[in-house]
Structures are given as C-alpha cells and as structure tokens.
Amino acid sequence: MGFRQFLEQLDSEGELTKIRREVSTTYELAGIIDALQEKPVLFEKVKESNFPVAAGLVSSKELIAKALNVEREELLHKLSDAIAEPYPSPDIVKNGECQEIVEKDVDLTKLPIMRYTEKDGGKYVASAIAIIRDPELGRNTCFHRLMLLDKKKFVARIVENRGTDTALKKSGGELDIAMCIGNSTAVLLAASTSLPKGVDELGMANVLEKTELVKCKTIDVEVPRNCEIVLEGKITKEEAPEGPFLDLTGIVDKVRQQPVIEINCITHRETPIYQTILAGRKEHRLLMGMPREPTIFNEANKVCECKDVYITIGGCSWLHAVVQIKKQNADDGKKAIKAAFKGHKSLKHCVVVDEDIDIYNPHEVEWAIATRFQADKDVIILPNQRGSSLDPSGDLTEGRKATTCKMGLDATIPFTETGKGFKKEEYKKIDPNLFM
C-alpha cells in the first residue's frame, strides 16, 4: 500500500505515535526518533516548516511485511520472486497525487530537511529515492543522500561506477533527475535493490504491489504517482564538498567532492507529509540489507538447498550474513559460502549453518561455530577481494575500488564421525502448573 495509506492504517491500529508539540529539524527530530527506537511516529508541528514529518514505517520486518500485505516469513520468497522476474513495468497515468501542487518558484528551505548530528556537514535528505534515465539502459532508481546547499541546490553522494554515475558520464556530465520523498514500502525496497543493468527497479516495485507512474512536469522522467513530494532537477557539472554524514555502519563518512543538483520544480500533494529515516539505524539498515538476502538466497539455491538468509544487524546489515541450508553433500557448506559472496558482492563474512539453527539468534549461530566448525578444514579465506567503501578496515585507497579479505565459515554438521553427536538433546516438555 502507499505511504499515506500505510500511515493511516498504523494510526487506526494504534501503532502510530503522534508528537503534537513543536519540534526542530536541528537534532530534535532525529533525537526523538532515536529515543522512540524508530517506532512509527508522526510529528505534526515542525518549527522550520509547514510540512509534518513521519518516520519509522520500515523499521522492522514485521512493518515491512504488513505494508506488503504478507506474513513476515513470506518476505524472503516474495522479494526473491520480484527480483527474479521484475516485470511488467508500471503503467504511466495522466494524473498523480504527487502533482496536486506545482511550484516553479523553488525554495528547498521550506522543506523540513534535517540536521541529524553535530558532525553533519549540513542539513540532509536521507529518505529520497532518485530516478534518472540512462541514455542506453533506460530508467534507473536508487538512493542518493542529499546535502542542502541553498534554496535551489543540493550536493549528492553519487557512488562511482554505479547506475547514476555511469549514466551521468554517458550524458556528458549533466543529467535530469527526480527525487521522490514519501514513498511506498515497495518502492523503497526496489530502489534499494541492485538489479542487473537495464532492469527497471520500478518494475520490481510493481511486482511487489501495483505501482503507477506519472510523468514529471519539467523533465523526461516518470515518478510514483502516489508519493508525497517530487523534486525535479538536473545533475550539473558543478561540484561541491559533500559530508561529513553518517553512513550505513553508523560511522561518520568522509568529505568528498561530489556533483551538485539544481532543482527547478517541486510538486507535491495538497497536504504533503515528509518522510525521513535515520542514517545508520534500523530503517537505513533494513532497506539496504534486506534486498541482499534474496540475492544470496537465489545464488545459494543454484548449488544446494538454501532454506533462509539473514544479513545481520551486527554486521551493519551489509557486511555479514548467516545462510541456512539443508545439507545433502559434504561440500554443500563451502559451495553455499562461495554462492553467498556471488549473491552479495560487498559481503565480507559469511557463516553457513544447518536447518536446526535459528539464524536470527546469534547465540545459536555461535554454538554451531563452537561445536561444528574446525578452522583448518571448514574456513574459506579469500584475500584481495572487491570490498565495500563502508568498511573502514578495508583498503580504501582514493581512486581505486575498495578491497578486503573475505572469510566464510562452514558451521554445518560434518559428515565424518567423531564419536559424539552434533545435536542438542531436548528436555521433556512438562507443565509445571500440574505440580503447583
């Protein structure tokens, strides 16, 4: 369901906290969201803006499942199916709620753009999806954090050699772009997913739930019709310092020279609600990490029977994964490790376990490592591999792709006998109330 519809549902079910006292965009919004542990919240009065602010709508798998109208246990398979076949593309309609109001006199300072921490380089938009059109590959949708420069300009963090950057280079250094704020959970998840080149992320969103688009007013780009706010503009040849700002790990990222985006039109609903997320916290991590679980799942199932995948919170929802398999061959664990690294290129450490291990319980995973793993037999170490720029311990030499050493642990039950078993013995279930 759309962002607005989901917000109303949470309100009707008593799951939405409403803050009625005036709150500032400088530190206060972020601090309250954090104090509420990112549970769904609506700030009705914002000191610096007439726009109310909502947060916490994708802060748990339970909320994400509710928004997609599925059970939590169905999420992995639903995402996996949508990634495997992200078709058909969304329909384009004539009118959209996001264009009820059109503002050509642009003033970005009227938006409730937040300063999150004292180390921020400026005020940031962390929740906007970016939509561009690659001259060869077509529509591409992703996330770019935006640091406010003035009434009409942002500087955006655009990762080198990814979709937007490659399209920008093909276009001679300037490119039309639309940033959408207040999106459905389906659109947020699709924008977070790395699909093959030329595959439309909004097609994936349309598979997760019906997603209709509307053409922008001033540029040749389509946007979700039911989002709250659209910023239409152009990536320019101008550059400016971007950062510092928190990244996915919760660590402050460094300052870089990045492209400036100039906004020439703002469209929005008659009474728009601004959606925000906390950088480096639950929503950010779930949106980044969850879409990698099905890509690992799909790759692992090519070499063995994979049952479940979990990108762990302790691994920054990016660098660590636990893979659960039904082991049928002696080398299934190691094959699953290699498949996991293929399914998520930035993955650094992977643990493979059997069906009897709860992959969401770190104590059980550690128990499997303690009782089923031998370092001289069951580890795979891969030095000098492609890494992630989010990992501060990797080789982050400027001008080169990040590199790291990867490790996989096969903590599945070995096929060789040791004279002892490998499974826990359970106590008989007895109701103590019978003896009271």
LOKE-330258 format. One record per residue: residue number from 0; x negated, y negated, z negated of N, C-alpha, C in turn. Coordinates in steps of 0.1 Angstrom, whole numbers. Layout:
// residues N
   resi     n.X     n.Y     n.Z    ca.X    ca.Y    ca.Z     c.X     c.Y     c.Z
    NUM       X       Y       Z       X       Y       Z       X       Y       Z
...
This chain:
// residues 436
   resi     n.X     n.Y     n.Z    ca.X    ca.Y    ca.Z     c.X     c.Y     c.Z
      0      -8      12       0       0       0       0      -9     -12       0
      1      -3     -24       4     -11     -36       5     -15     -41      -9
      2     -25     -50      -9     -30     -56     -21     -18     -62     -29
      3     -10     -70     -23       1     -77     -30      11     -66     -36
      4      15     -57     -28      24     -46     -32      19     -38     -44
      5       6     -35     -43       0     -27     -54      -1     -35     -67
      6      -4     -48     -66      -4     -57     -77      10     -57     -84
      7      20     -58     -76      34     -59     -81      37     -45     -88
      8      33     -34     -82      36     -21     -88      29     -20    -101
      9      16     -24    -102       9     -23    -115      16     -32    -126
     10      21     -43    -121      28     -52    -131      41     -45    -136
     11      49     -39    -126      61     -33    -130      59     -21    -139
     12      48     -15    -138      45      -3    -147      37      -7    -159
     13      35     -19    -162      29     -24    -174      14     -22    -174
     14       8     -20    -163      -7     -18    -162     -15     -30    -158
     15      -8     -42    -157     -15     -54    -153     -15     -64    -165
     16     -27     -68    -169     -28     -78    -179     -27     -91    -173
     17     -20    -100    -179     -18    -114    -173     -25    -124    -183
     18     -34    -132    -178     -40    -143    -186     -34    -156    -182
     19     -27    -162    -191     -19    -174    -188     -26    -187    -192
     20     -36    -186    -200     -44    -198    -204     -54    -201    -193
     21     -57    -214    -191     -66    -218    -181     -80    -212    -183
     22     -86    -207    -172     -99    -201    -172    -108    -207    -161
     23    -121    -209    -164    -130    -215    -154    -137    -204    -146
     24    -140    -208    -133    -147    -199    -124    -161    -197    -128
     25    -166    -206    -136    -180    -206    -141    -181    -197    -153
     26    -186    -185    -151    -189    -175    -162    -176    -169    -169
     27    -166    -178    -171    -154    -173    -179    -147    -162    -172
     28    -143    -163    -160    -136    -153    -152    -144    -140    -153
     29    -157    -140    -150    -165    -128    -150    -166    -122    -164
     30    -168    -130    -174    -169    -126    -187    -156    -119    -192
     31    -145    -124    -189    -132    -118    -194    -130    -105    -186
     32    -132    -105    -173    -130     -92    -166    -139     -81    -172
     33    -151     -85    -175    -161     -75    -181    -156     -71    -194
     34    -151     -80    -202    -146     -77    -216    -134     -67    -215
     35    -126     -69    -205    -115     -60    -203    -118     -47    -196
     36    -131     -45    -194    -136     -32    -188    -131     -30    -174
     37    -128     -42    -168    -124     -42    -154    -110     -36    -152
     38    -102     -35    -162     -88     -31    -160     -81     -41    -152
     39     -70     -38    -145     -63     -47    -136     -59     -60    -144
     40     -62     -71    -139     -59     -84    -146     -55     -95    -135
     41     -46    -104    -139     -43    -115    -131     -44    -128    -139
     42     -53    -137    -134     -55    -150    -141     -45    -160    -134
     43     -36    -165    -141     -25    -173    -135     -29    -187    -133
     44     -39    -192    -142     -43    -206    -141     -58    -207    -141
     45     -64    -212    -130     -78    -213    -128     -82    -228    -128
     46     -91    -232    -136     -94    -246    -138     -98    -253    -125
     47    -106    -246    -116    -111    -253    -104    -103    -251     -92
     48     -92    -244     -92     -84    -240     -80     -69    -238     -83
     49     -61    -240     -73     -47    -237     -74     -44    -222     -72
     50     -54    -214     -68     -52    -200     -65     -53    -192     -77
     51     -44    -183     -80     -46    -173     -91     -56    -163     -86
     52     -62    -156     -96     -73    -146     -93     -69    -133     -99
     53     -71    -122     -91     -68    -108     -96     -81    -100     -95
     54     -83     -91    -104     -94     -82    -104     -90     -69    -110
     55     -99     -59    -108     -97     -46    -114     -89     -36    -107
     56     -84     -39     -95     -75     -30     -88     -81     -17     -82
     57     -95     -17     -81    -102      -5     -76    -112      -1     -86
     58    -109      -2     -99    -119       0    -110    -119      15    -115
     59    -111      24    -109    -111      38    -113    -106      46    -101
     60    -110      59    -101    -105      68     -91     -90      70     -92
     61     -85      69    -104     -71      70    -107     -63      59    -100
     62     -68      46    -101     -62      35     -95     -62      36     -80
     63     -74      40     -75     -76      42     -60     -66      52     -55
     64     -65      63     -62     -55      74     -58     -41      69     -58
     65     -37      61     -68     -24      55     -69     -21      46     -57
     66     -31      38     -54     -29      28     -43     -27      36     -29
     67     -33      48     -28     -32      55     -16     -21      66     -16
     68     -14      66     -28      -3      75     -30      -7      90     -29
     69     -18      93     -35     -22     107     -36     -27     110     -50
     70     -29     122     -54     -34     126     -66     -49     124     -66
     71     -55     122     -78     -69     119     -79     -77     131     -73
     72     -73     143     -75     -80     155     -70     -80     155     -54
     73     -71     148     -48     -70     148     -34     -78     138     -27
     74     -84     129     -34     -92     118     -28    -103     122     -19
     75    -111     131     -24    -123     136     -16    -118     141      -2
     76    -108     149      -2    -104     155      11     -97     145      19
     77     -89     135      13     -83     125      21     -93     116      28
     78    -103     112      20    -114     104      26    -122     112      37
     79    -124     124      34    -132     133      43    -125     134      56
     80    -111     136      56    -104     137      68    -103     124      76
     81    -102     113      69    -102     100      75    -115      96      82
     82    -126     101      76    -140      98      81    -142     107      94
     83    -137     119      93    -139     129     104    -131     125     116
     84    -119     119     114    -110     115     125    -104     102     123
     85    -112      91     124    -107      77     121     -98      71     133
     86     -88      79     137     -80      74     148     -65      77     145
     87     -56      70     151     -58      60     161     -61      46     155
     88     -66      37     164     -68      23     160     -55      16     156
     89     -56       6     147     -44      -1     142     -37      -8     153
     90     -24     -10     152     -16     -18     161     -19     -33     158
     91     -19     -41     169     -20     -55     168      -6     -61     169
     92      -2     -69     159      11     -75     159      10     -90     161
     93      21     -97     164      21    -111     167      19    -120     155
     94      25    -116     144      25    -125     132      21    -117     120
     95      14    -124     111       9    -118      99      11    -127      86
     96      13    -120      75      15    -128      63       2    -137      59
     97      -9    -132      64     -22    -139      61     -23    -152      69
     98     -13    -155      78     -14    -167      86      -1    -176      84
     99       5    -174      72      17    -183      69      12    -198      68
    100       0    -200      63      -5    -214      63     -18    -214      70
    101     -20    -224      79     -32    -225      87     -39    -239      84
    102     -51    -238      79     -58    -251      75     -71    -253      84
    103     -70    -263      93     -82    -266     101     -91    -276      94
    104     -86    -283      84     -94    -292      76    -100    -283      64
    105    -112    -277      67    -117    -267      58    -124    -273      46
    106    -120    -268      34    -127    -271      21    -128    -259      13
    107    -139    -252      14    -141    -240       6    -141    -241      -9
    108    -144    -254     -13    -145    -256     -28    -131    -255     -34
    109    -120    -255     -26    -107    -253     -32    -104    -239     -36
    110    -112    -230     -31    -111    -216     -35    -117    -213     -48
    111    -112    -203     -56    -118    -201     -69    -130    -192     -68
    112    -140    -197     -61    -153    -190     -59    -161    -190     -72
    113    -166    -179     -76    -171    -177     -90    -186    -178     -91
    114    -190    -183    -103    -204    -181    -107    -204    -171    -118
    115    -210    -159    -115    -209    -147    -123    -218    -148    -136
    116    -231    -150    -133    -241    -151    -144    -250    -163    -143
    117    -257    -166    -153    -266    -177    -154    -277    -176    -144
    118    -280    -164    -139    -291    -163    -129    -287    -164    -115
    119    -273    -165    -112    -269    -166     -99    -275    -179     -92
    120    -278    -177     -79    -283    -188     -71    -272    -198     -67
    121    -260    -195     -69    -249    -204     -66    -236    -197     -69
    122    -225    -202     -64    -212    -196     -65    -210    -186     -54
    123    -204    -174     -57    -204    -163     -48    -190    -157     -46
    124    -188    -153     -33    -177    -144     -30    -182    -130     -28
    125    -178    -121     -37    -183    -107     -36    -173     -97     -31
    126    -161    -102     -28    -150     -93     -25    -145     -93     -11
    127    -151    -102      -2    -146    -104      11    -151     -93      21
    128    -142     -87      29    -147     -79      40    -150     -88      52
    129    -160     -84      60    -164     -92      71    -161     -84      84
    130    -155     -90      94    -151     -84     106    -157     -91     118
    131    -165     -84     126    -171     -90     138    -168     -81     150
    132    -172     -86     162    -170     -78     174    -184     -77     181
    133    -190     -65     181    -202     -62     187    -200     -63     202
    134    -208     -70     210    -205     -71     224    -205     -58     232
    135    -212     -47     226    -212     -34     233    -204     -24     226
    136    -203     -24     213    -197     -14     205    -183     -17     200
    137    -179     -29     201    -166     -33     196    -165     -37     181
    138    -154     -36     175    -151     -41     162    -159     -34     151
    139    -165     -42     142    -172     -36     131    -167     -43     118
    140    -165     -35     107    -160     -41      95    -169     -36      83
    141    -173     -45      75    -182     -42      64    -181     -53      53
    142    -190     -52      43    -191     -62      33    -203     -71      34
    143    -202     -84      32    -214     -92      30    -211    -102      18
    144    -220    -102       9    -218    -112      -2    -221    -126       4
    145    -213    -136      -1    -214    -150       4    -217    -160      -7
    146    -228    -167      -5    -231    -178     -15    -227    -191      -9
    147    -219    -198     -17    -213    -211     -12    -225    -222     -11
    148    -225    -229       0    -234    -240       2    -228    -253       1
    149    -216    -255       8    -209    -267       7    -194    -265      12
    150    -187    -275      15    -173    -273      18    -170    -264      30
    151    -180    -263      39    -177    -255      51    -187    -244      54
    152    -197    -242      45    -207    -232      48    -210    -223      37
    153    -213    -210      40    -219    -200      32    -232    -196      37
    154    -241    -190      29    -252    -182      34    -249    -168      30
    155    -250    -159      39    -246    -145      37    -258    -135      37
    156    -257    -125      28    -267    -115      28    -263    -105      39
    157    -271    -105      50    -268     -96      61    -280     -86      62
    158    -278     -74      58    -289     -64      58    -294     -61      72
    159    -307     -61      73    -314     -60      86    -311     -46      93
    160    -309     -47     106    -307     -35     114    -295     -27     111
    161    -285     -33     105    -272     -27     103    -262     -34     113
    162    -249     -30     112    -239     -34     122    -239     -49     125
    163    -237     -58     115    -236     -72     118    -249     -78     124
    164    -260     -73     118    -273     -78     122    -276     -74     137
    165    -274     -62     141    -276     -58     154    -267     -65     164
    166    -254     -67     160    -245     -74     169    -249     -89     171
    167    -254     -94     160    -259    -108     160    -271    -110     170
    168    -280    -100     169    -292    -101     178    -287    -100     193
    169    -278     -91     195    -273     -89     209    -266    -101     214
    170    -260    -109     205    -253    -121     209    -261    -134     209
    171    -274    -132     208    -283    -144     209    -284    -152     197
    172    -280    -147     185    -282    -154     173    -270    -161     167
    173    -259    -161     175    -246    -166     170    -235    -156     172
    174    -226    -156     163    -215    -145     164    -203    -150     156
    175    -191    -148     162    -179    -151     155    -177    -141     144
    176    -171    -145     133    -169    -136     121    -157    -141     113
    177    -149    -131     108    -138    -134      99    -140    -127      86
    178    -139    -134      75    -140    -128      62    -126    -128      56
    179    -122    -116      51    -108    -114      45    -109    -111      30
    180    -101    -118      23    -101    -117       8     -87    -113       4
    181     -86    -103      -5     -73     -98     -10     -68     -87       0
    182     -75     -76       0     -72     -65      10     -66     -53       3
    183     -60     -44      11     -55     -32       6     -67     -23       2
    184     -64     -13      -7     -75      -4     -11     -80       4       1
    185     -71       8      10     -75      15      23     -85       7      31
    186     -83      -6      32     -92     -15      40    -105     -16      32
    187    -105     -18      19    -117     -19      11    -126      -7      13
    188    -120       5      12    -127      17      13    -133      19      27
    189    -125      16      37    -130      17      51    -142       8      53
    190    -141      -4      48    -152     -14      50    -164     -10      43
    191    -163      -1      33    -174       3      25    -181      16      31
    192    -175      21      41    -179      34      47    -188      32      59
    193    -199      39      60    -208      39      71    -204      49      82
    194    -197      45      92    -192      54     102    -202      53     114
    195    -202      63     123    -211      62     135    -210      50     143
    196    -220      45     149    -220      33     158    -208      34     168
    197    -201      23     169    -190      23     178    -177      28     173
    198    -176      34     161    -164      39     155    -158      28     146
    199    -145      25     148    -138      14     142    -135      17     127
    200    -140      10     117    -137      12     103    -122      10     101
    201    -116       0     108    -102      -2     105     -93       9     111
    202     -99      17     120     -92      30     124     -91      39     112
    203    -102      40     104    -102      48      92     -92      43      82
    204     -91      30      80     -81      24      71     -67      28      76
    205     -65      28      89     -52      31      95     -48      46      92
    206     -58      54      91     -55      68      88     -52      70      73
    207     -59      62      65     -56      63      50     -42      58      47
    208     -38      47      54     -24      42      53     -22      33      65
    209     -10      31      70      -7      23      81     -12       9      79
    210     -21       5      88     -28      -8      87     -25     -16     100
    211     -18     -27     100     -16     -35     112     -25     -47     112
    212     -29     -52     124     -38     -63     125     -31     -75     132
    213     -37     -86     130     -32     -98     137     -44    -106     142
    214     -43    -112     154     -55    -120     160     -57    -132     152
    215     -70    -136     150     -73    -148     143     -68    -160     152
    216     -68    -172     145     -63    -184     152     -73    -190     161
    217     -86    -189     157     -96    -197     164    -107    -188     170
    218    -108    -175     167    -118    -166     172    -112    -153     177
    219    -120    -146     185    -115    -134     191    -118    -122     182
    220    -112    -122     171    -113    -111     161    -100    -108     155
    221     -97     -96     152     -84     -92     145     -87     -89     130
    222     -77     -92     122     -78     -90     108     -65     -83     102
    223     -66     -77      91     -54     -71      85     -43     -81      82
    224     -31     -78      88     -20     -88      87     -16     -91      73
    225     -17     -82      63     -12     -84      50     -22     -88      40
    226     -35     -91      44     -44     -96      34     -40    -110      29
    227     -47    -115      19     -43    -128      13     -49    -140      20
    228     -62    -140      23     -69    -152      28     -78    -147      39
    229     -79    -155      49     -89    -153      60     -97    -165      63
    230    -110    -163      63    -120    -174      66    -125    -171      80
    231    -122    -180      90    -126    -178     104    -138    -187     106
    232    -149    -181     112    -161    -189     114    -171    -183     124
    233    -183    -188     122    -194    -183     131    -207    -182     123
    234    -214    -171     126    -227    -169     120    -236    -178     129
    235    -244    -187     123    -252    -196     131    -266    -192     131
    236    -274    -200     139    -289    -197     139    -296    -203     127
    237    -288    -212     119    -294    -218     108    -296    -207      97
    238    -307    -209      89    -309    -200      77    -311    -208      65
    239    -309    -202      53    -310    -209      40    -313    -198      30
    240    -319    -202      19    -322    -192       8    -309    -186       3
    241    -308    -173       1    -297    -166      -4    -301    -159     -17
    242    -294    -161     -28    -298    -154     -40    -304    -164     -50
    243    -307    -159     -62    -306    -145     -67    -291    -142     -70
    244    -288    -129     -70    -275    -124     -73    -276    -109     -77
    245    -267    -104     -85    -267     -90     -89    -264     -81     -78
    246    -272     -70     -76    -269     -60     -66    -262     -48     -73
    247    -261     -38     -65    -253     -26     -70    -258     -20     -83
    248    -272     -21     -85    -278     -15     -97    -275     -23    -109
    249    -270     -35    -108    -269     -44    -119    -281     -52    -122
    250    -291     -51    -113    -304     -58    -114    -303     -70    -105
    251    -309     -81    -108    -308     -93    -100    -317     -91     -88
    252    -311     -93     -76    -318     -92     -63    -326    -104     -61
    253    -336    -103     -52    -345    -114     -49    -339    -124     -39
    254    -345    -135     -38    -341    -146     -28    -347    -143     -14
    255    -339    -144      -4    -343    -142      10    -338    -153      19
    256    -344    -156      30    -339    -165      40    -328    -157      48
    257    -316    -162      48    -305    -155      54    -297    -164      63
    258    -289    -158      72    -281    -166      81    -270    -174      74
    259    -267    -186      79    -256    -195      74    -244    -192      83
    260    -232    -192      76    -219    -190      83    -212    -203      81
    261    -207    -209      92    -199    -221      92    -184    -217      94
    262    -176    -221      85    -161    -218      85    -154    -230      92
    263    -146    -226     102    -139    -237     110    -123    -236     108
    264    -119    -225     101    -104    -224      99    -102    -215      87
    265     -92    -219      79     -88    -210      68     -73    -207      70
    266     -69    -194      69     -55    -191      69     -52    -183      57
    267     -40    -184      52     -36    -176      40     -21    -175      39
    268     -17    -167      29      -2    -166      26       2    -180      20
    269      15    -181      19      21    -193      13      16    -195      -2
    270      16    -184      -9      11    -184     -23       0    -173     -25
    271     -12    -176     -20     -22    -166     -19     -28    -163     -33
    272     -32    -150     -35     -39    -146     -47     -53    -142     -43
    273     -63    -147     -50     -77    -145     -46     -82    -132     -54
    274     -87    -123     -46     -92    -110     -53    -107    -111     -55
    275    -111    -107     -67    -126    -107     -70    -130     -94     -75
    276    -143     -91     -74    -149     -79     -80    -161     -83     -87
    277    -165     -76     -98    -178     -79    -105    -189     -71     -98
    278    -200     -79     -94    -211     -73     -88    -218     -64     -98
    279    -222     -52     -93    -230     -42    -101    -222     -35    -112
    280    -208     -36    -111    -200     -30    -121    -191     -20    -114
    281    -180     -15    -121    -172      -4    -117    -167      -5    -103
    282    -160     -16    -100    -153     -17     -87    -164     -17     -76
    283    -174     -25     -77    -185     -25     -68    -191     -11     -66
    284    -193      -4     -76    -200       9     -75    -190      19     -69
    285    -178      19     -73    -168      28     -67    -167      26     -52
    286    -165      13     -48    -164      10     -34    -176      14     -26
    287    -188      13     -31    -200      17     -24    -202      32     -25
    288    -200      38     -37    -204      52     -38    -194      62     -33
    289    -181      59     -36    -171      69     -33    -171      73     -18
    290    -172      64      -8    -172      68       6    -184      77      10
    291    -194      78       1    -206      87       4    -203     101      -1
    292    -194     103     -10    -190     116     -14    -185     125      -3
    293    -175     120       5    -170     128      16    -181     130      27
    294    -190     121      29    -200     123      40    -210     134      35
    295    -213     134      22    -221     146      17    -213     159      18
    296    -201     158      14    -192     170      14    -191     176      28
    297    -189     167      38    -188     172      52    -201     179      57
    298    -213     173      53    -225     178      57    -228     191      50
    299    -226     192      37    -228     204      29    -220     216      34
    300    -208     213      38    -199     223      43    -203     229      57
    301    -213     223      63    -218     228      75    -228     240      73
    302    -233     240      60    -244     250      57    -240     260      46
    303    -229     256      38    -225     265      27    -210     261      24
    304    -205     267      14    -191     263      10    -192     253      -2
    305    -190     241       2    -190     230      -8    -176     228     -14
    306    -176     226     -27    -163     225     -35    -160     211     -39
    307    -171     203     -43    -169     190     -47    -182     182     -47
    308    -181     169     -47    -193     160     -47    -190     148     -57
    309    -200     144     -64    -199     133     -73    -211     124     -72
    310    -209     111     -67    -220     101     -68    -220      95     -82
    311    -230      98     -90    -229      95    -104    -230      80    -107
    312    -224      76    -118    -224      62    -123    -238      59    -127
    313    -244      68    -135    -258      66    -140    -268      64    -129
    314    -265      69    -117    -274      68    -105    -270      56     -97
    315    -263      46    -104    -259      33     -97    -249      36     -87
    316    -242      47     -87    -232      51     -77    -237      50     -63
    317    -250      53     -62    -257      52     -49    -269      61     -47
    318    -277      63     -58    -289      70     -57    -289      84     -61
    319    -279      88     -69    -278     102     -74    -265     109     -71
    320    -266     122     -68    -254     129     -65    -255     143     -72
    321    -243     148     -76    -242     162     -80    -232     169     -70
    322    -237     180     -65    -229     188     -55    -226     201     -60
    323    -213     205     -60    -208     218     -65    -205     227     -53
    324    -211     239     -53    -209     248     -42    -204     262     -47
    325    -199     270     -38    -196     284     -41    -208     291     -35
    326    -217     296     -43    -229     302     -38    -227     316     -33
    327    -231     318     -21    -229     332     -15    -242     337      -9
    328    -252     329      -8    -265     333      -3    -276     327     -12
    329    -287     333     -13    -298     329     -22    -303     315     -19
    330    -302     311      -6    -308     298      -3    -297     287      -1
    331    -284     290      -5    -274     280      -4    -276     267     -11
    332    -282     268     -23    -285     256     -31    -294     247     -24
    333    -305     252     -18    -315     244     -11    -309     238       2
    334    -301     246       8    -295     241      21    -286     230      17
    335    -279     231       6    -269     220       2    -277     207      -1
    336    -289     209      -7    -297     197     -10    -301     190       2
    337    -306     197      12    -310     190      25    -298     184      32
    338    -287     191      31    -274     185      37    -270     172      30
    339    -272     172      17    -268     160       9    -276     148      13
    340    -289     150      15    -298     139      19    -294     135      34
    341    -289     144      42    -285     140      55    -272     133      55
    342    -263     137      45    -250     130      44    -250     116      38
    343    -261     113      31    -262     100      25    -277      96      25
    344    -281      88      35    -295      86      38    -302      79      26
    345    -295      71      18    -301      64       7    -302      72      -6
    346    -297      84      -6    -297      93     -18    -311      96     -22
    347    -314      95     -35    -327      97     -40    -329     110     -47
    348    -320     114     -56    -320     126     -63    -307     133     -62
    349    -307     147     -61    -296     155     -59    -297     167     -68
    350    -286     171     -75    -285     183     -82    -274     192     -77
    351    -277     204     -74    -266     214     -69    -263     224     -80
    352    -250     226     -82    -245     234     -93    -235     244     -88
    353    -231     254     -96    -221     263     -93    -207     258     -96
    354    -197     266     -92    -183     263     -94    -179     261    -109
    355    -186     268    -118    -182     268    -132    -187     256    -139
    356    -195     247    -132    -200     235    -139    -191     223    -135
    357    -187     216    -145    -179     203    -143    -189     192    -139
    358    -189     188    -126    -199     179    -121    -196     165    -127
    359    -185     162    -133    -182     149    -139    -187     148    -153
    360    -192     159    -158    -197     160    -172    -212     161    -172
    361    -219     150    -175    -234     151    -174    -240     161    -184
    362    -233     164    -195    -238     174    -204    -238     188    -197
    363    -228     191    -190    -227     204    -183    -237     205    -172
    364    -239     194    -165    -249     194    -154    -263     196    -160
    365    -266     189    -171    -279     191    -177    -281     205    -183
    366    -270     211    -188    -270     225    -192    -274     234    -181
    367    -268     232    -169    -271     240    -157    -286     239    -154
    368    -292     227    -154    -306     225    -152    -314     232    -162
    369    -310     232    -175    -318     238    -186    -318     253    -185
    370    -307     259    -180    -306     274    -180    -307     281    -167
    371    -306     273    -156    -306     280    -143    -316     275    -133
    372    -325     266    -138    -334     259    -129    -349     262    -133
    373    -358     265    -124    -372     266    -126    -379     257    -116
    374    -387     248    -122    -393     237    -114    -403     242    -103
    375    -409     254    -105    -418     259     -94    -411     266     -83
    376    -398     269     -85    -390     277     -75    -379     269     -69
    377    -373     261     -77    -359     255     -74    -359     240     -71
    378    -370     234     -69    -371     220     -66    -375     218     -52
    379    -370     207     -46    -374     203     -33    -379     188     -34
    380    -391     185     -31    -396     172     -32    -400     167     -18
    381    -395     156     -14    -397     150       0    -403     136      -1
    382    -417     135       0    -423     122      -1    -422     114      11
    383    -424     101      10    -424      91      21    -411      92      30
    384    -400      92      23    -387      93      30    -381      79      30
    385    -371      77      40    -363      65      40    -356      63      27
    386    -358      52      21    -352      49       8    -341      38       8
    387    -339      32      -3    -329      22      -4    -335       9     -10
    388    -332      -2      -4    -337     -15      -9    -332     -18     -23
    389    -321     -11     -27    -316     -13     -40    -324      -6     -51
    390    -333       3     -48    -342      10     -57    -354       2     -60
    391    -356      -5     -71    -367     -13     -74    -380      -5     -76
    392    -380       8     -77    -392      16     -79    -397      21     -65
    393    -390      19     -54    -395      23     -41    -405      14     -35
    394    -410      17     -23    -418       8     -16    -410      -2      -8
    395    -410     -14     -13    -401     -25      -7    -409     -35       0
    396    -420     -31       7    -428     -40      14    -420     -48      24
    397    -422     -61      24    -414     -70      33    -417     -67      47
    398    -406     -67      55    -407     -64      70    -407     -50      73
    399    -406     -41      63    -406     -26      66    -394     -20      59
    400    -389      -9      64    -378      -2      58    -383       3      44
    401    -374       3      34    -378       8      21    -380      23      22
    402    -391      28      15    -394      42      14    -394      47       0
    403    -392      60      -2    -391      65     -15    -395      80     -15
    404    -397      86     -26    -398     101     -28    -385     107     -32
    405    -380     117     -25    -367     122     -29    -369     136     -35
    406    -359     139     -44    -360     152     -51    -346     158     -52
    407    -346     171     -50    -334     179     -51    -336     191     -61
    408    -327     193     -70    -328     204     -79    -317     214     -77
    409    -321     227     -74    -311     238     -72    -309     244     -86
    410    -298     239     -92    -294     244    -106    -283     254    -105
    411    -283     262     -94    -273     273     -93    -279     286     -99
    412    -270     295    -102    -274     308    -107    -283     315     -97
    413    -295     319    -101    -304     327     -92    -299     341     -90
    414    -302     346     -78    -298     360     -75    -306     371     -82
    415    -318     367     -87    -327     376     -94    -323     378    -109
    416    -324     390    -114    -321     393    -128    -332     389    -137
    417    -329     384    -149    -339     381    -159    -336     389    -172
    418    -326     397    -172    -323     404    -185    -313     398    -193
    419    -309     385    -190    -299     378    -197    -289     373    -186
    420    -277     370    -191    -267     364    -182    -269     349    -180
    421    -261     343    -172    -262     328    -169    -249     321    -172
    422    -240     327    -177    -227     321    -180    -224     320    -195
    423    -217     309    -199    -214     307    -213    -203     317    -217
    424    -204     322    -229    -193     331    -234    -183     322    -241
    425    -170     324    -239    -160     315    -245    -154     322    -257
    426    -150     314    -267    -143     320    -279    -129     323    -275
    427    -123     332    -282    -109     335    -281    -101     323    -285
    428     -91     320    -277     -82     308    -280     -72     312    -291
    429     -72     305    -302     -63     308    -313     -57     295    -318
    430     -45     294    -320     -38     282    -325     -40     281    -340
    431     -47     272    -345     -50     271    -360     -37     268    -367
    432     -27     262    -361     -14     259    -368      -7     272    -373
    433     -10     283    -367      -5     296    -372     -10     300    -386
    434     -21     293    -390     -27     297    -403     -26     286    -413
    435     -19     276    -410     -18     264    -419      -6     266    -428
